[in-house]
Amino acid sequence: MTQTQARPPAVAGPAVKATPPGQAGDAPAGGDQPVMFAGQRHLLDVDTLSPAEVTSILESAEGMAEVLSRDVRKTPALRGKTVITLFYEASTRTRVSFEQAGKVLGADVINVTADSSSVKKGESLLNTALTLRAMHVDAIVMRHPHSGAPYFVADHVDASVINAGDGTHAHPTQALVDLYTIRRHFGRLSGLRVAIIGDILYSRVVRSDMHGLRKMGAEVVVCGPRTLLPPGFAPGETVPEGLPFQGVRVAASADEAVEGADVVMALRIQSERQSAGHLPDLREYSARWGVNSRRLSLANPGALLMHPGPMNEGIEVSSDVAHGAQSVVEEQVANGVAVRMAVLYALVAGKREIGQ
Amino acid sequence: MRHDPSPAPTSGGHPSPSRGEGVNERLHAATRHGTKRLAVIGGRVVDPTQGIDRQATVLVANGRVEEVTARPLAKAPESYEAVDAGGLVVAPGFIDMHCHLRDPGFEHKETLATGTAAAARGGFTTVCTMPNTEPALDSASLIGDLLRRAGREAAVRVLPIAAITVGRRGEQLSPMAELADAGAVAFSDDGDPVTDANLMRQALSYASGLSGVRREVLKQVQDEIRGLPIINHAEDRALSRDGQVHEGHVSARLGLAGIPAEAEAAMVARDIHLAELAGGRLHVPHVSTRRAVEHVRAAKARGVRVTAEATPHHLTLTDSWAYGLHGSVPEALTLAAYDTNTKVSPPLRSQDDVDAVVGALADGTIDVIATDHAPHAQTDKACTYYDAAKGINCLETAFGQVMTLVHKGKLPLAALVERIAAAPARVLGLELGSLRPGWAADIVLLDPDGEWTVDPARFASKSRNSPLTGVKLRGRVVATLYAGAVAFDARVAAK
């Protein structure tokens, strides 16, 4: 591995000094604490972030990526801080990347899963939250099968709550990872055209992506079977002003969505959609909405293929494309750690200064 | 909220099922009515059943209305005690034909005592309890027990609605004739629909031949109200599935599973067809959608015996309230989002639906305002939206809520009184909801312009689950007389 020299970030975000936490022992100076989410303690969705705040996180993540490229991947930036990962749903990449992010930053990371906790003994979410509050942890990274669960917990704890996926609502750090990945390749987000194909109705990733991409000036085109489009999303039309996700265009076909796109994102199809009658047949889905090499060739040359994972290869994305030259799926995973470091650092390091 | 304890209404045993001796007479005799002579003076009397809307004095004796005087009296006649209604509206006591008192089985949410205390504060002198208790009210002995306990514990009149099916399981009809004789005023499996169309048909048909306690009452409209109403929770469960909120922009934004308006409309349409087929009486509870309104309107136009009700929340709140910001739609969600106190069945709907329901209430397509008061304990609501129990605590806010329709010019005050007092009595065939001479002196004193701020911590209800915390309402219940005795007086309570 080559030793990369620490370099200053290209552009400093307006709301933040995006200085990376620096070498071991080189904790950032107090006056320059990065208060990325001005006045906010939590990251529950990207809808609360200003474009400047998003930019500052992405720039901070560049610095974090540099830390990750060092031989000794450790900084003391969050030394003495405690981060709990509280997962009520199975997860590999999100939980591990948060754990790694916390550990690289020097925080103590404690993993709690529903299977191995008092949840199994019937403890309510409220009491779990109160228990964690009593332990004075600094951050709670939370995944829950119910939409809005992190809002409920955030309302009952002093710690920063980071939403690591709530039901069919939001997955803000995945959206930030997607923004970061796209920005690394194109150097910008504004003016890019991003096609998102699949289960638009139930995907928490797409909801956060739509907020984030629109906020940053990208054009968003979505497509999926009509049974998997949210209310107000009509094929061939743009979501009108005044409605949630205004300005998102709904393509009538996957080909139309992909045409001229700079980024093509395939979403995971959950098998339970089929049992609920949303999808008659996965083979049919794959033919109509799956991203394959023919369909991807309709996109702009050099377009990126993305997938939030885990992939059902052969269903929403063909294997050749999933592992092809245009795929940045593994890069998304790698970037996940840097972005989550940036989020943890922003919320936890500057916490006392935010004045709670 | 209890009054002077008095002997149990009937000496043991449930009310005698024998007919022809005036069951309403017996119900009145069973009531702990006031013994003083009262003169309610200084108020504007609004009684749509008699076409009265003028300054007048209401004279009360032996728990009954003596007369509404042609002219207001300056002071109480000799031997009458004055009840000051200066500057207030004097109306028949409200009747809530749809509430949940949770007793028996869920006394941690509400009891007969706390629920009826809340009713009295809300201006209600009669409340009809839904049978989704534990056990469900599906036998004469349970109805008898409820009425007996209500006679001892309740601050106002409690009339039970019995289950349509045994255990509310939707499989076998409950003994409806016995239930009617024991005092049930209607039938409902509320909370759950009767899914089986044939069973629903049989229920409508069977109940249409029953009379129960209503036999002697309202002779002038007896034909119209022949038979007991079947109140079917209108929800097609195959459509609503595990929906949490109305299917629309808000469900899309919050990532909550939606319940389409058609889940209600489809069931209402089916039930109307079945009522037509069976010749029965259908009452549609808590209408929440434009489509359901249209079905009811068309059915009434072709003479189907159908009535309908709407709740204060479906008349005034939209699905946007789930954002937790009193109806406003935020750019970005706040910690107030996913307000579990807005979770209710049927769900709060779109503004277009609310407009349609309000219009239907104004034109009489919807007959009745009913609260669907559904108290829940803190732990039932201090959880995720998905885990939260459905229901809104409504008895104490109902009048202030529906007064917003009056203040906005969408509903005349007299029409409000008709929908909340006279109409439910008409639907249930009860000799109540009017200030006619000889009828029970159930009277409410209202300050239509009185402003107050909702603070659930001050509810008489045992539960606090209102989404209206901190909302300023204009319209206040000042005092409630139940059978000629004071059941609530804010002027005394404040002292």
Boltz contact constraints between the chains, C-beta under 6 A:
constraints:
  - contact:
      token1: [A, 47]
      token2: [B, 332]
      max_distance: 6.0
  - contact:
      token1: [A, 48]
      token2: [B, 332]
      max_distance: 6.0
  - contact:
      token1: [A, 125]
      token2: [B, 383]
      max_distance: 6.0
  - contact:
      token1: [A, 126]
      token2: [B, 382]
      max_distance: 6.0
  - contact:
      token1: [A, 146]
      token2: [B, 384]
      max_distance: 6.0
  - contact:
      token1: [A, 146]
      token2: [B, 386]
      max_distance: 6.0
  - contact:
      token1: [A, 147]
      token2: [B, 255]
      max_distance: 6.0
  - contact:
      token1: [A, 147]
      token2: [B, 256]
      max_distance: 6.0
  - contact:
      token1: [A, 148]
      token2: [B, 338]
      max_distance: 6.0
  - contact:
      token1: [A, 148]
      token2: [B, 385]
      max_distance: 6.0
  - contact:
      token1: [A, 149]
      token2: [B, 384]
      max_distance: 6.0
  - contact:
      token1: [A, 151]
      token2: [B, 335]
      max_distance: 6.0
  - contact:
      token1: [A, 151]
      token2: [B, 337]
      max_distance: 6.0
  - contact:
      token1: [A, 151]
      token2: [B, 338]
      max_distance: 6.0
  - contact:
      token1: [A, 152]
      token2: [B, 384]
      max_distance: 6.0
  - contact:
      token1: [A, 154]
      token2: [B, 335]
      max_distance: 6.0
  - contact:
      token1: [A, 155]
      token2: [B, 335]
      max_distance: 6.0
  - contact:
      token1: [A, 167]
      token2: [B, 255]
      max_distance: 6.0
  - contact:
      token1: [A, 168]
      token2: [B, 255]
      max_distance: 6.0
  - contact:
      token1: [A, 169]
      token2: [B, 255]
      max_distance: 6.0
  - contact:
      token1: [A, 207]
      token2: [B, 255]
      max_distance: 6.0
  - contact:
      token1: [A, 230]
      token2: [B, 252]
      max_distance: 6.0
  - contact:
      token1: [A, 231]
      token2: [B, 247]
      max_distance: 6.0
  - contact:
      token1: [A, 231]
      token2: [B, 248]
      max_distance: 6.0
  - contact:
      token1: [A, 231]
      token2: [B, 252]
      max_distance: 6.0
  - contact:
      token1: [A, 232]
      token2: [B, 249]
      max_distance: 6.0
  - contact:
      token1: [A, 232]
      token2: [B, 252]
      max_distance: 6.0
  - contact:
      token1: [A, 243]
      token2: [B, 249]
      max_distance: 6.0
  - contact:
      token1: [A, 244]
      token2: [B, 249]
      max_distance: 6.0
  - contact:
      token1: [A, 244]
      token2: [B, 252]
      max_distance: 6.0
  - contact:
      token1: [A, 244]
      token2: [B, 253]
      max_distance: 6.0
